[in-house]
Amino acid sequence: MGNDNISNKESKLGQQSNLVVDSARRDFFKMSAMGALGAAAMMGLVPNGIRTQAYAAGSDAPEITNVKIGFIPLTDCAPIIVAAEMGFDKKYGIKITPSKEASWAAVRDKVSNGELHAAHILYGMVYGVQLGIGGQQKDMAVLMGLNHNGQGITLSNQLKEKGVKDGKSLKRLIDNENRDYTFAQTFPTGTHAMWLNYWLAANGIHPVKDVKNIVVPPPQMVANMRIGNMDGYCVGEPWNARAIFDKVGFTVATTQDIWVDHPEKVLGATAEFVEKNPNTARAMMMAILDACRYIDAAENRAKVAKLISGKAYVNAPEQVIAGRFVGDYDNGNGKVWKDPNYMKFFDDGKVNYPFLSDGMWFLTQHKRWGLLKSDPDYLGVATKINQVKLYSEAASQLGINVPKSAMRSSKLMDGVVWDGSNPAAYAASFKIKV
């Protein structure tokens, strides 16, 4: 919804009688007293405009109205940008200021020390900070998911020239060529490190013993591959498509090949911020949920690709973003296809719900690769971090479906099923591990 439309609605509402507004506010406060879930259900009966005025005047008013949300220049930062640029934030009494950051380490530090109120952040990194790995320990919160799918593993064209086209041929080359191989990911406890490790291991390559593993910020991946600093990398779009555009690499696998509808970026904050500012956190979620629903409409994708391509945001050619944004894939090695499992931002709320099992999966991989020396309380940690109740309140007020269970089941590329039922056994079950 554009700013002009919002202003017009607010103007019309302002002309309504004070009695009507006061009555709506009284009803709203009665609902609040009935409890979060009861209020959420009844909020659907209140007109949107009156509802916004009730938020602005009552106990659910945001504690902070100007919120700074960090992001890394990646296609999946789109919900933050759309919420801010298209005025979804104003509907809920807040102003979102997107803050472009140089690296995931910078995002981690600025969220932890309060320079950023929240951020577009790697799912696994939130869990790492909570447990004091990959950064100083800080109690953290996952407010909601931002996207599923849409990352990739890129290999250099030099490997393509040596006949590498998939994981099996890469394994043969590594076994037969006596040299060091270097692969890059974006943060040790993050999603890309886990996808890269999982894919290498599923193809018989030990990601710790057989290759060198380095960290490179997403926008710097292509330049580093161009000068020969790595043989391959895992990163979010558009930096896989950009390697093909610049003729320096090809896509050997997408992350949806590894796990269809996998969790990826989340809206993360410190637990302290959420505890002190629950209404602001809820308002952020509602604005970004609106943005996610908008982006997932096929007719809006081209407009969003153009918006985020600008220098202030992703800073990449629009055509590099747009193709994979709608599922049009070319791997740069002769394969072209329409991927039904391209990057999703909403999917009737399934993308956004903070499933406990999703967070627990990253902990199992942290344990698998030696980042955790012992098994944590998988479910206890996930329950503490993932803000299921707060998310459910926000989603219910927007009429968005909330899953019946906080656990979900998925089969990954190697046929292994993850459902969160026995995480310690799952972490220990892999043949290749530390």
Secondary structure in CASP SS format (residue, H / E / C, confidence):
PFRMAT SS
TARGET T0000
AUTHOR 0000-0000-0000
METHOD secondary structure of the structure
MODEL  1
M C 1.00
G C 1.00
N H 1.00
D H 1.00
N H 1.00
I H 1.00
S H 1.00
N H 1.00
K H 1.00
E H 1.00
S H 1.00
K H 1.00
L H 1.00
G H 1.00
Q C 1.00
Q C 1.00
S C 1.00
N H 1.00
L H 1.00
V H 1.00
V H 1.00
D H 1.00
S H 1.00
A H 1.00
R H 1.00
R H 1.00
D H 1.00
F H 1.00
F H 1.00
K H 1.00
M H 1.00
S H 1.00
A H 1.00
M C 1.00
G C 1.00
A H 1.00
L H 1.00
G H 1.00
A H 1.00
A H 1.00
A H 1.00
M H 1.00
M H 1.00
G C 1.00
L C 1.00
V C 1.00
P C 1.00
N H 1.00
G H 1.00
I H 1.00
R H 1.00
T H 1.00
Q H 1.00
A H 1.00
Y H 1.00
A H 1.00
A H 1.00
G C 1.00
S C 1.00
D C 1.00
A C 1.00
P C 1.00
E C 1.00
I C 1.00
T C 1.00
N E 1.00
V E 1.00
K E 1.00
I E 1.00
G E 1.00
F E 1.00
I C 1.00
P C 1.00
L C 1.00
T H 1.00
D H 1.00
C H 1.00
A H 1.00
P H 1.00
I H 1.00
I H 1.00
V H 1.00
A H 1.00
A H 1.00
E H 1.00
M C 1.00
G C 1.00
F C 1.00
D H 1.00
K H 1.00
K H 1.00
Y H 1.00
G C 1.00
I C 1.00
K E 1.00
I E 1.00
T E 1.00
P E 1.00
S E 1.00
K E 1.00
E C 1.00
A C 1.00
S C 1.00
W H 1.00
A H 1.00
A H 1.00
V H 1.00
R H 1.00
D H 1.00
K H 1.00
V H 1.00
S H 1.00
N C 1.00
G C 1.00
E C 1.00
L C 1.00
H C 1.00
A E 1.00
A E 1.00
H E 1.00
I E 1.00
L E 1.00
Y H 1.00
G H 1.00
M H 1.00
V H 1.00
Y H 1.00
G H 1.00
V H 1.00
Q H 1.00
L C 1.00
G C 1.00
I C 1.00
G C 1.00
G C 1.00
Q C 1.00
Q C 1.00
K C 1.00
D C 1.00
M E 1.00
A E 1.00
V E 1.00
L E 1.00
M E 1.00
G E 1.00
L C 1.00
N C 1.00
H E 1.00
N C 1.00
G C 1.00
Q E 1.00
G E 1.00
I E 1.00
T E 1.00
L E 1.00
S E 1.00
N H 1.00
Q H 1.00
L H 1.00
K H 1.00
E H 1.00
K C 1.00
G C 1.00
V C 1.00
K C 1.00
D C 1.00
G H 1.00
K H 1.00
S H 1.00
L H 1.00
K H 1.00
R H 1.00
L H 1.00
I H 1.00
D H 1.00
N H 1.00
E C 1.00
N C 1.00
R C 1.00
D C 1.00
Y C 1.00
T E 1.00
F E 1.00
A E 1.00
Q E 1.00
T C 1.00
F C 1.00
P C 1.00
T C 1.00
G C 1.00
T H 1.00
H H 1.00
A H 1.00
M H 1.00
W H 1.00
L H 1.00
N H 1.00
Y H 1.00
W H 1.00
L H 1.00
A H 1.00
A H 1.00
N C 1.00
G C 1.00
I C 1.00
H C 1.00
P C 1.00
V C 1.00
K C 1.00
D C 1.00
V C 1.00
K E 1.00
N E 1.00
I E 1.00
V E 1.00
V C 1.00
P C 1.00
P H 1.00
P H 1.00
Q H 1.00
M H 1.00
V H 1.00
A H 1.00
N H 1.00
M H 1.00
R H 1.00
I C 1.00
G C 1.00
N C 1.00
M C 1.00
D C 1.00
G E 1.00
Y E 1.00
C E 1.00
V E 1.00
G E 1.00
E C 1.00
P C 1.00
W H 1.00
N H 1.00
A H 1.00
R H 1.00
A H 1.00
I H 1.00
F H 1.00
D C 1.00
K C 1.00
V C 1.00
G E 1.00
F E 1.00
T E 1.00
V E 1.00
A E 1.00
T E 1.00
T H 1.00
Q H 1.00
D H 1.00
I H 1.00
W C 1.00
V C 1.00
D C 1.00
H C 1.00
P E 1.00
E C 1.00
K E 1.00
V E 1.00
L E 1.00
G E 1.00
A E 1.00
T E 1.00
A H 1.00
E H 1.00
F H 1.00
V H 1.00
E H 1.00
K H 1.00
N C 1.00
P H 1.00
N H 1.00
T H 1.00
A H 1.00
R H 1.00
A H 1.00
M H 1.00
M H 1.00
M H 1.00
A H 1.00
I H 1.00
L H 1.00
D H 1.00
A H 1.00
C H 1.00
R H 1.00
Y H 1.00
I H 1.00
D H 1.00
A C 1.00
A H 1.00
E H 1.00
N H 1.00
R H 1.00
A H 1.00
K H 1.00
V H 1.00
A H 1.00
K H 1.00
L H 1.00
I H 1.00
S C 1.00
G C 1.00
K C 1.00
A C 1.00
Y C 1.00
V C 1.00
N C 1.00
A C 1.00
P C 1.00
E H 1.00
Q H 1.00
V H 1.00
I H 1.00
A H 1.00
G H 1.00
R H 1.00
F H 1.00
V C 1.00
G C 1.00
D E 1.00
Y E 1.00
D E 1.00
N C 1.00
G C 1.00
N C 1.00
G C 1.00
K C 1.00
V E 1.00
W E 1.00
K E 1.00
D C 1.00
P C 1.00
N C 1.00
Y C 1.00
M C 1.00
K E 1.00
F C 1.00
F C 1.00
D C 1.00
D C 1.00
G C 1.00
K C 1.00
V C 1.00
N C 1.00
Y C 1.00
P C 1.00
F C 1.00
L H 1.00
S H 1.00
D H 1.00
G H 1.00
M H 1.00
W H 1.00
F H 1.00
L H 1.00
T H 1.00
Q H 1.00
H H 1.00
K H 1.00
R H 1.00
W C 1.00
G C 1.00
L C 1.00
L C 1.00
K C 1.00
S C 1.00
D C 1.00
P C 1.00
D C 1.00
Y H 1.00
L H 1.00
G H 1.00
V H 1.00
A H 1.00
T H 1.00
K H 1.00
I H 1.00
N E 1.00
Q C 1.00
V H 1.00
K H 1.00
L H 1.00
Y H 1.00
S H 1.00
E H 1.00
A H 1.00
A H 1.00
S H 1.00
Q H 1.00
L C 1.00
G C 1.00
I C 1.00
N C 1.00
V C 1.00
P C 1.00
K C 1.00
S C 1.00
A C 1.00
M C 1.00
R C 1.00
S C 1.00
S E 1.00
K E 1.00
L C 1.00
M C 1.00
D C 1.00
G C 1.00
V C 1.00
V E 1.00
W E 1.00
D C 1.00
G C 1.00
S C 1.00
N C 1.00
P H 1.00
A H 1.00
A H 1.00
Y H 1.00
A H 1.00
A H 1.00
S C 1.00
F C 1.00
K C 1.00
I C 1.00
K C 1.00
V C 1.00
END
